[in-house]
Amino acid sequence: MSIDIAAPPRAARVATWTYFGLNGFAVGMWVVHIPNVERATGISHSTLGFLLLILGGAAFLGMQVAGPLADRVGQRRLVPAAGVLLGLSLFGPGLAQNWWTLGLALFVFGFGNGSLDVGMNSHAVVVERAYPRPIMAAFHAMWSIGGAFAALIGAATLKAAVPTAVSLSACGALCIAVSLYMSRYLIEADAPVEDETADAPAPTAPPSKKLVWQLGGLAFGLMLAEGVANDWAALQFRDVLGTSTSTAAYAYGAFAVAMTVGRFATDRVAAVIGPAAIVRYGAALAAIGLTMVIVVPWVPVALVGWALFGLGLSGGVPQLFTAAGNLDTKASGALMAKVVGLGYVGLLAGPALIGGLTHWMPLNVAFALPVILCVLTVIAAPVLRSRSRQPSEPANR
């Protein structure tokens, strides 16, 4: 399938990087301001937990709406629209006065975030088709970079006592401006063939529902494992290894840095060994790393374990999203919405499941759940070979 080069592929690639980074920045700015918002609205921790579930549910809903919509109107329209919606929604939490206004704001924020998540991933698949090698993992690395910038800038604004409404509103205005500006560099995948001498691609059968569910199941397992690290790595250092709170922060730091570095390196490795191998060996490395965390009660070894866990998980999800987006180019958004949505459910469910398991077993033992999921991913990774090669995809990719 040819690519409509309304903008050069390189410009579209930079624009997609920007949307990923902007999305990570927006989410990160909200996260670092949660304590201030909770205090300003006078809500309890339990109420905040309920409202965060609303945010997660709205994000899942946004994904399911945005996927088919991207196929209908095109990513070039959907992505900037979702970016603008996300930007507008950031004004809400800082202005909320009570639980219901915050709940409404978080619903809109979640919907916008989910819509942009599916839209930018779907567009990333379109951009990747214009390149002779994988480039998806680097987009996901940019999301992490955006989150890191949010942590730094958020910490600076909080230290300077900048009002939460001002910080979040400024971030929202930035999202709107950048989304509108970058929209000119986005591309579509539904234009006529540019090379008239090229052979028309043979029609392909729609992907089986079983294959879509298999990819979604793998995304669920890997993102559940990622969610466990996000919420429990520092707590494992503090509560199991008995470190100070400041030292405990290094556990998540080792995981996050290794994941970001791994995503920048994954594309070149995937071009050589293929997506199935990236998922299989990455999941195996993640299982080894987390097993080290579980069985060795020594801080240096645990730090290495969390780093290996992040490195192992870094490349798998981008391969799954690419595979889903290429199953059927006419329904790329809808298929990706299913896989991304299942992955997102895993990201939300992981921390909660571990929390529930700790009522019956030590935290370290509860980490056996993501280890088992990683092992199952190793076994199921060959499913990525089931996807048909896209016509524009080089033979020895």
ZIRA-V138546 format. One record per residue. N is the residue number from 0. RES is the residue in one small letter. SS is DSSP state (A for helix, B for strand, O for the rest). PSI is psi in radians with two decimals (* if undefined). Layout:
N;RES;SS;PSI  N;RES;SS;PSI
This chain:
0;m;O;2.35  1;s;O;2.86  2;i;O;2.31  3;d;B;1.85  4;i;O;1.27  5;a;O;-0.42  6;a;O;2.66  7;p;O;2.52  8;p;A;-0.63  9;r;A;-0.71  10;a;A;-0.68  11;a;A;-0.61  12;r;A;-0.78  13;v;A;-0.71  14;a;A;-0.72  15;t;A;-0.71  16;w;A;-0.77  17;t;A;-0.76  18;y;A;-0.71  19;f;A;-0.82  20;g;A;-0.70  21;l;A;-0.70  22;n;A;-0.78  23;g;A;-0.65  24;f;A;-0.78  25;a;A;-0.81  26;v;A;-0.74  27;g;A;-0.69  28;m;A;-0.67  29;w;A;-0.78  30;v;A;-0.80  31;v;A;-0.30  32;h;O;0.07  33;i;A;-0.82  34;p;A;-0.72  35;n;A;-0.71  36;v;A;-0.73  37;e;A;-0.75  38;r;A;-0.73  39;a;A;-0.60  40;t;A;-0.18  41;g;O;0.48  42;i;O;2.81  43;s;O;2.96  44;h;A;-0.69  45;s;A;-0.70  46;t;A;-0.70  47;l;A;-0.72  48;g;A;-0.73  49;f;A;-0.73  50;l;A;-0.56  51;l;A;-0.53  52;l;A;-0.66  53;i;A;-0.76  54;l;A;-0.83  55;g;A;-0.74  56;g;A;-0.69  57;a;A;-0.64  58;a;A;-0.76  59;f;A;-0.74  60;l;A;-0.76  61;g;A;-0.68  62;m;A;-0.76  63;q;A;-0.50  64;v;A;-0.75  65;a;A;-0.58  66;g;A;-1.08  67;p;A;-0.58  68;l;A;-0.64  69;a;A;-0.67  70;d;A;-0.53  71;r;A;-0.89  72;v;A;-0.22  73;g;O;2.55  74;q;A;-0.48  75;r;A;-0.45  76;r;A;-0.70  77;l;A;-0.79  78;v;A;-0.90  79;p;A;-0.58  80;a;A;-0.74  81;a;A;-0.65  82;g;A;-0.71  83;v;A;-0.75  84;l;A;-0.74  85;l;A;-0.74  86;g;A;-0.79  87;l;A;-0.67  88;s;A;-0.40  89;l;A;-0.30  90;f;A;-0.50  91;g;A;-0.93  92;p;A;-0.65  93;g;A;-0.38  94;l;A;-0.15  95;a;O;2.48  96;q;O;-0.31  97;n;O;-3.07  98;w;A;-0.65  99;w;A;-0.58  100;t;A;-0.62  101;l;A;-0.70  102;g;A;-0.74  103;l;A;-0.76  104;a;A;-0.72  105;l;A;-0.52  106;f;A;-0.83  107;v;A;-0.72  108;f;A;-0.80  109;g;A;-0.74  110;f;A;-0.79  111;g;A;-0.71  112;n;A;-0.77  113;g;A;-0.69  114;s;A;-0.78  115;l;A;-0.65  116;d;A;-0.91  117;v;A;-0.74  118;g;A;-0.82  119;m;A;-0.58  120;n;A;-0.68  121;s;A;-0.72  122;h;A;-0.62  123;a;A;-0.64  124;v;A;-0.72  125;v;A;-0.79  126;v;A;-0.72  127;e;A;-0.56  128;r;A;-0.38  129;a;O;-0.05  130;y;O;2.64  131;p;O;0.12  132;r;O;2.84  133;p;O;2.48  134;i;O;0.08  135;m;A;-0.73  136;a;A;-0.60  137;a;A;-0.57  138;f;A;-0.76  139;h;A;-0.55  140;a;A;-0.61  141;m;A;-0.54  142;w;A;-0.75  143;s;A;-0.69  144;i;A;-0.73  145;g;A;-0.72  146;g;A;-0.66  147;a;A;-0.73  148;f;A;-0.67  149;a;A;-0.71  150;a;A;-0.75  151;l;A;-0.85  152;i;A;-0.69  153;g;A;-0.73  154;a;A;-0.68  155;a;A;-0.74  156;t;A;-0.62  157;l;A;-0.70  158;k;A;-0.61  159;a;O;0.05  160;a;O;0.58  161;v;O;2.29  162;p;O;2.46  163;t;A;-0.71  164;a;A;-0.65  165;v;A;-0.81  166;s;A;-0.87  167;l;A;-0.63  168;s;A;-0.69  169;a;A;-0.71  170;c;A;-0.72  171;g;A;-0.76  172;a;A;-0.67  173;l;A;-0.77  174;c;A;-0.76  175;i;A;-0.84  176;a;A;-0.81  177;v;A;-0.70  178;s;A;-0.77  179;l;A;-0.73  180;y;A;-0.79  181;m;A;-0.24  182;s;A;-0.48  183;r;A;-0.30  184;y;A;0.02  185;l;O;2.74  186;i;O;2.91  187;e;B;2.88  188;a;O;0.30  189;d;O;0.39  190;a;O;2.89  191;p;O;2.78  192;v;O;2.28  193;e;O;-0.70  194;d;O;1.82  195;e;O;-0.32  196;t;O;-0.17  197;a;O;2.56  198;d;O;2.41  199;a;O;2.39  200;p;O;2.49  201;a;O;2.47  202;p;O;2.50  203;t;O;2.61  204;a;O;2.59  205;p;O;2.55  206;p;O;2.58  207;s;O;2.58  208;k;A;-0.56  209;k;A;-0.74  210;l;A;-0.71  211;v;A;-0.78  212;w;A;-0.60  213;q;A;-0.78  214;l;A;-0.72  215;g;A;-0.66  216;g;A;-0.70  217;l;A;-0.72  218;a;A;-0.70  219;f;A;-0.85  220;g;A;-0.78  221;l;A;-0.69  222;m;A;-0.48  223;l;A;-0.77  224;a;A;-0.71  225;e;A;-0.73  226;g;A;-0.62  227;v;A;-0.78  228;a;A;-0.73  229;n;A;-0.74  230;d;A;-0.33  231;w;A;-0.15  232;a;A;-0.90  233;a;A;-0.66  234;l;A;-0.60  235;q;A;-0.71  236;f;A;-0.78  237;r;A;-0.83  238;d;A;-0.57  239;v;A;-0.79  240;l;O;-0.17  241;g;O;0.52  242;t;O;2.97  243;s;O;2.89  244;t;A;-0.69  245;s;A;-0.72  246;t;A;-0.62  247;a;A;-0.53  248;a;A;-0.45  249;y;A;-0.45  250;a;A;-0.92  251;y;A;-0.61  252;g;A;-0.75  253;a;A;-0.74  254;f;A;-0.88  255;a;A;-0.75  256;v;A;-0.76  257;a;A;-0.67  258;m;A;-0.75  259;t;A;-0.83  260;v;A;-0.73  261;g;A;-0.66  262;r;A;-0.58  263;f;A;-0.49  264;a;A;-0.35  265;t;A;-0.72  266;d;A;-0.77  267;r;A;-0.63  268;v;A;-0.73  269;a;A;-0.57  270;a;A;-0.43  271;v;A;-0.82  272;i;A;-0.21  273;g;O;2.78  274;p;A;-0.64  275;a;A;-0.71  276;a;A;-0.65  277;i;A;-0.80  278;v;A;-0.78  279;r;A;-0.96  280;y;A;-0.55  281;g;A;-0.77  282;a;A;-0.65  283;a;A;-0.75  284;l;A;-0.69  285;a;A;-0.73  286;a;A;-0.71  287;i;A;-0.77  288;g;A;-0.81  289;l;A;-0.53  290;t;A;-0.66  291;m;A;-0.73  292;v;A;-0.69  293;i;A;-0.77  294;v;A;-0.30  295;v;O;1.87  296;p;O;0.94  297;w;O;2.19  298;v;A;-0.86  299;p;A;-0.72  300;v;A;-0.71  301;a;A;-0.66  302;l;A;-0.77  303;v;A;-0.71  304;g;A;-0.80  305;w;A;-0.64  306;a;A;-0.76  307;l;A;-0.63  308;f;A;-0.81  309;g;A;-0.74  310;l;A;-0.73  311;g;A;-0.66  312;l;A;-0.25  313;s;A;-0.68  314;g;O;-0.27  315;g;A;-0.90  316;v;A;-0.76  317;p;A;-0.63  318;q;A;-0.68  319;l;A;-0.72  320;f;A;-0.73  321;t;A;-0.78  322;a;A;-0.76  323;a;A;-0.75  324;g;A;-0.38  325;n;O;0.03  326;l;O;-0.68  327;d;O;1.91  328;t;A;-0.38  329;k;A;-0.29  330;a;A;0.57  331;s;A;-0.80  332;g;A;-0.77  333;a;A;-0.72  334;l;A;-0.72  335;m;A;-0.63  336;a;A;-0.67  337;k;A;-0.83  338;v;A;-0.80  339;v;A;-0.71  340;g;A;-0.77  341;l;A;-0.67  342;g;A;-0.71  343;y;A;-0.66  344;v;A;-0.72  345;g;A;-0.70  346;l;A;-0.69  347;l;A;-0.63  348;a;A;-0.56  349;g;A;-0.99  350;p;A;-0.67  351;a;A;-0.72  352;l;A;-0.75  353;i;A;-0.74  354;g;A;-0.72  355;g;A;-0.71  356;l;A;-0.50  357;t;O;-0.19  358;h;O;-0.37  359;w;O;-0.22  360;m;O;2.81  361;p;O;2.73  362;l;A;-0.76  363;n;A;-0.72  364;v;A;-0.64  365;a;A;-0.46  366;f;O;-0.14  367;a;A;-0.46  368;l;A;-0.95  369;p;A;-0.51  370;v;A;-0.79  371;i;A;-0.74  372;l;A;-0.65  373;c;A;-0.71  374;v;A;-0.74  375;l;A;-0.61  376;t;A;-0.69  377;v;A;-0.76  378;i;A;-0.68  379;a;A;-0.08  380;a;A;-0.59  381;p;A;-0.17  382;v;A;-0.43  383;l;A;-0.37  384;r;A;-0.21  385;s;A;-0.35  386;r;O;2.46  387;s;O;2.56  388;r;O;2.39  389;q;O;2.57  390;p;O;-0.59  391;s;O;-0.01  392;e;O;2.19  393;p;O;2.67  394;a;O;-0.68  395;n;O;0.99  396;r;O;*
